[in-house]
Amino acid sequence: MEKKIPVNTITRDVKNLSEPTGNIYETVVILSKRANQIALEEKKELAKKLEDFRGERDTKEEVFENKEQIEISKYYERQPKPDLVAIAEFEEGELYYKKANSEDILK
């Protein structure tokens, strides 16, 4: 079952968003790190799919309009942005995060 994640930005209560960590700044760091992970995964996935369309003959002068390639690109453009996915995962309690101890930082 696919989650319903909004594709547009919505207003959220900062107090509710920071409840799990007790600190809005920690929450922002967690969300930004997860959003970066999601973005990298999507980038790798898209690059892998588009790799199939690369030909040895392709040059800057020869640009072929490939309908499949355009559809794949449009599909990824319609997907929710990584930050919205990260926020949805955080709100649903699907993210695992661990606060580093000062001992861990010194090692």
Secondary structure, 3 states (H helix, E strand, C coil): CCCCCCCCCCCCCHHHHHCCCCCHHHHHHHHHHHHHHHHHHHHHHHHHHHHCCCCCCCCCCCCCCCHHHHHHHHHHHHCCCHHHHHHHHHHCCCCCCCCCCHHHHHC
